[in-house]
Amino acid sequence: MSVIDILTRVDAICQKYGRYDAEKLHGSGVAGEDPFARLYASVDADLNECLEKAEAAKQEKNRATVVALNAEIRGTKAKLLEEDLPKLQRLALKKVKGLSKEELAIRGDLVTALPDRIQSIPDGSATSSKKTGLWGSSGSRAGTGIKFDSTYDLEWKLIYVGSAEDENYDQLLESVLVGPVNVGTYRFVLQADPPDPSKIRKEDIIGVIVLLLTCSYMGQEFIRVGYYVNNDNDDEQLREEPPAKLLIDRVQRNILADKPSVTKFPINFHPETSAGAGQEQQQQQQSGSPENHPNQGSKPNPDQ
């Protein structure tokens, strides 16, 4: 790719997403008239502020100051994920006067990319660059961006596999029925609360488990995406010297979202048509049977 091609592509990207440039939106009438643009500009500003604090923490020599900066970053990230992101998801689906279909699709792209942008900001955690979250009441919600193109009613499920030996320890974290929708490509973020640790065997809390995302049509599962999840203590000292009693609030999950395992299952997307065809064939077979038509049996012999 030549320099001219690169510059052309950069210019096209800037034009495509320029509508949501926080600096351009700041103080403009567009943000005031458009709730999505206004909130997105605020979120973008918070992200930039977090990045500045992360850079400051990286350069800071005073340990207490570093701890304070990281705490502020984690607080802002939690607010963005738990409060602002759900609002943006709802606003991104609302039609706005003067907004084209392409611009509406762009909003979906922006919202889908936000969780990764937020989680990628360093906050002092060893695995902050990956999708993580603490267990317990204050733990962050697990979430994944989903993109689909279908007019069918689809049921999405997020399942926590608590034990590799016994499916009775599986926990359904979230179940969502999406549809029917118009023809086109849609995106949404499926979020769920952390699993209930009281329903998991103690020996299975620490270690690697699986998080399943499934999609079904009329009760038929046709795709399953599995993510490996590593649960471990959030402190290096606790990892080296585990306490006699597990401190669940110090257990952190690390979802390996970049290495999913995808399994597809063949299903019947037109069960009504198949059922109708079967009934029609059965009726044809019955109509062709002599015993169902007594007036059309064998003709009498005229010689008798």
C-alpha positions in Angstrom: 0.0 0.0 0.0 1.5 3.3 -1.1 1.6 6.5 1.0 -1.2 8.0 -1.1 -3.4 5.0 -0.4 -2.7 5.3 3.3 -3.6 9.0 3.3 -6.7 8.4 1.3 -7.8 5.7 3.7 -7.1 7.8 6.8 -9.1 10.7 5.3 -12.0 8.4 4.6 -12.0 7.1 8.2 -11.8 10.6 9.5 -14.8 11.6 7.4 -16.8 8.6 8.5 -16.2 9.0 12.2 -15.7 12.8 12.3 -19.3 13.3 13.4 -18.3 11.8 16.8 -15.1 13.7 17.3 -15.3 14.9 20.9 -13.4 18.1 20.3 -15.7 19.1 17.4 -18.8 18.2 19.4 -17.7 20.1 22.5 -19.7 23.3 22.7 -21.5 22.7 19.3 -25.2 22.6 18.7 -25.0 19.0 17.4 -24.2 17.6 20.9 -27.1 19.5 22.4 -29.6 18.2 19.9 -28.4 14.6 19.9 -28.3 12.7 23.2 -26.1 10.0 21.8 -23.5 12.4 20.4 -23.5 14.3 23.7 -23.0 11.2 25.9 -20.4 9.7 23.5 -18.4 12.9 23.7 -18.5 12.7 27.5 -17.4 9.1 27.4 -14.6 9.9 25.0 -13.4 12.7 27.2 -13.4 10.4 30.3 -11.4 7.8 28.3 -8.8 10.4 27.3 -8.6 11.5 31.0 -8.0 7.9 32.1 -5.3 7.5 29.5 -3.6 10.7 30.8 -3.8 9.4 34.4 -2.4 6.0 33.3 0.5 7.7 31.6 1.1 9.8 34.7 1.0 6.7 36.9 3.5 5.1 34.6 5.9 8.0 35.1 5.2 8.6 38.8 7.8 7.5 41.4 5.7 7.9 44.5 3.9 4.6 45.1 1.0 6.2 47.1 0.3 8.5 44.2 0.3 5.6 41.7 -2.1 3.7 43.8 -4.4 6.8 44.0 -4.3 7.3 40.2 -5.0 3.7 39.5 -8.0 3.7 41.9 -9.4 6.8 40.1 -9.0 5.0 36.7 -10.7 1.9 38.0 -13.6 3.9 39.3 -14.1 5.7 36.0 -13.8 2.5 34.0 -16.5 0.9 36.3 -18.8 3.9 35.7 -18.3 3.8 32.0 -19.0 0.1 31.8 -21.9 -0.1 34.2 -23.7 3.3 33.6 -22.7 5.0 30.4 -22.3 2.0 28.1 -25.9 0.7 28.7 -27.2 4.2 28.0 -25.3 4.4 24.8 -26.5 1.0 23.7 -30.1 2.2 24.0 -29.5 5.6 22.4 -27.6 4.0 19.4 -30.8 2.2 18.4 -33.0 5.3 18.4 -33.6 7.1 15.1 -32.6 10.7 14.9 -33.9 13.2 12.4 -31.3 13.7 9.6 -29.3 10.6 10.5 -28.7 8.2 7.6 -28.7 4.4 7.9 -25.0 4.4 7.5 -24.5 6.8 10.4 -26.8 4.7 12.5 -24.7 1.6 11.7 -21.6 3.6 12.7 -23.1 4.2 16.1 -23.3 0.5 16.6 -19.7 0.1 15.6 -18.6 2.8 18.1 -20.6 1.2 21.0 -19.4 -2.3 20.2 -15.8 -1.1 20.3 -16.2 0.7 23.6 -15.8 -2.2 26.1 -12.4 -3.1 24.6 -11.3 0.6 24.6 -12.3 0.9 28.3 -10.7 -2.4 29.4 -7.5 -1.8 27.5 -6.6 1.3 29.7 -4.0 0.2 32.3 -5.2 0.5 35.9 -2.5 -1.3 37.9 -4.0 -4.7 37.5 -1.8 -7.4 36.0 -4.4 -8.3 33.4 -6.1 -5.0 32.8 -5.4 -5.1 29.1 -7.8 -8.1 28.8 -11.4 -8.5 29.7 -11.4 -8.9 33.5 -13.6 -8.5 36.4 -13.7 -9.2 40.1 -16.2 -11.6 41.7 -18.6 -10.3 44.4 -21.3 -7.6 44.5 -19.0 -4.9 43.2 -17.5 -7.0 40.4 -17.8 -5.7 36.9 -20.3 -7.3 34.5 -19.1 -9.7 31.9 -19.9 -8.5 28.4 -19.4 -9.4 24.8 -20.2 -7.6 21.5 -22.5 -9.5 19.1 -23.0 -8.8 15.4 -25.7 -10.7 13.5 -27.6 -10.5 10.3 -31.0 -12.3 10.5 -34.7 -11.7 10.5 -35.5 -14.7 12.7 -36.2 -14.6 16.4 -32.9 -15.6 18.0 -32.3 -16.6 21.6 -28.8 -15.8 23.0 -27.5 -17.4 26.2 -24.4 -16.8 28.2 -23.5 -19.8 30.3 -20.8 -20.2 33.0 -19.5 -23.7 33.1 -18.7 -24.2 36.7 -17.3 -27.7 36.5 -15.9 -29.8 33.6 -17.2 -33.0 35.2 -20.8 -32.0 36.2 -23.2 -29.8 34.2 -25.3 -29.3 37.3 -22.8 -26.6 38.2 -23.5 -24.6 35.0 -25.0 -21.2 35.6 -27.2 -19.3 33.1 -25.9 -15.8 33.4 -28.1 -14.2 30.8 -30.8 -15.1 28.3 -32.0 -12.6 25.6 -34.5 -13.1 22.9 -33.8 -10.8 19.9 -36.2 -10.2 17.1 -38.0 -10.2 14.8 -36.0 -7.4 13.1 -35.9 -5.9 9.6 -33.4 -7.1 7.1 -29.9 -5.8 7.9 -26.9 -6.1 10.1 -27.4 -5.4 13.9 -25.0 -5.2 16.8 -25.6 -5.2 20.6 -23.5 -5.9 23.7 -24.7 -8.8 25.9 -23.8 -8.2 29.5 -24.3 -10.3 32.6 -23.6 -10.3 36.3 -20.8 -12.5 37.6 -21.6 -16.1 38.5 -22.8 -17.0 42.0 -19.7 -18.5 43.8 -21.9 -20.3 46.3 -23.1 -22.5 43.5 -19.6 -23.5 42.5 -17.4 -26.1 44.2 -14.6 -24.5 46.1 -12.0 -26.6 44.2 -13.4 -25.2 40.9 -13.3 -21.5 41.7 -9.6 -21.1 41.1 -8.4 -22.3 37.7 -9.5 -22.4 34.1 -13.2 -22.8 33.2 -15.3 -22.1 30.1 -17.8 -19.4 29.3 -20.3 -20.4 26.6 -22.2 -18.0 24.3 -25.0 -19.9 22.4 -27.6 -18.9 19.9 -30.8 -20.9 19.1 -33.6 -20.6 16.7 -37.0 -22.1 17.8 -35.2 -24.2 20.5 -32.5 -25.4 18.1 -28.9 -24.4 19.0 -27.0 -23.7 15.9 -23.8 -22.0 17.1 -21.8 -22.2 20.3 -18.8 -20.0 21.1 -16.6 -21.0 24.0 -14.2 -18.7 25.8 -11.5 -19.9 28.3 -11.7 -18.0 31.6 -8.8 -18.1 34.1 -9.9 -17.3 37.7 -7.1 -16.4 40.1 -6.2 -14.2 43.0 -5.6 -10.6 42.0 -2.5 -10.2 44.1 0.8 -11.9 43.4 1.4 -12.7 47.1 -2.0 -14.4 47.4 -1.2 -16.4 44.3 2.1 -17.6 45.8 0.7 -18.2 49.3 -3.1 -18.9 49.0 -5.0 -18.2 52.2 -6.6 -21.1 54.1 -10.0 -19.6 53.4 -10.6 -18.4 49.9 -11.2 -14.6 49.6 -13.8 -14.5 46.9 -13.6 -10.7 46.6 -9.9 -11.0 45.7 -10.6 -13.5 42.9 -10.3 -12.0 39.4 -11.4 -13.5 36.1 -9.5 -13.2 32.9 -11.5 -13.9 29.8 -9.3 -15.0 26.8 -11.6 -13.3 24.4 -9.1 -13.3 21.5 -9.1 -17.2 21.3 -12.7 -18.4 21.1 -13.7 -21.9 20.1 -16.6 -21.9 17.6 -18.9 -24.9 17.0 -21.7 -24.8 14.5 -24.7 -27.2 14.4 -26.9 -27.9 11.3 -30.6 -27.1 12.1 -33.8 -26.7 10.3 -34.5 -23.0 9.8 -38.0 -23.7 8.2 -39.6 -26.2 10.5 -43.1 -25.0 9.5 -42.4 -25.6 5.8 -41.1 -29.1 6.5 -44.0 -30.0 8.7 -46.5 -28.7 6.1 -44.7 -30.6 3.4 -44.9 -33.8 5.5 -48.6 -33.4 6.1 -49.3 -32.8 2.5 -47.3 -35.9 1.5 -49.2 -37.9 4.0 -52.5 -36.7 2.7 -51.5 -37.5 -0.8 -50.6 -41.0 0.2 -53.9 -41.5 2.0 -55.9 -40.1 -1.0 -54.2 -42.6 -3.3 -55.1 -45.6 -1.1 -58.1 -47.6 -2.5 -59.6 -48.2 1.0 -60.2 -44.5 1.3 -62.3 -44.3 -1.9 -65.0 -47.1 -1.8 -66.7 -45.7 -4.9 -63.5 -46.0 -6.9 -62.8 -49.7 -6.2 -62.6 -52.5 -8.8 -65.3 -52.3 -11.5 -67.9 -55.1 -11.7 -67.5 -57.7 -14.4 -70.3 -57.2 -17.0 -70.3 -61.0 -17.6 -71.4 -61.7 -14.1 
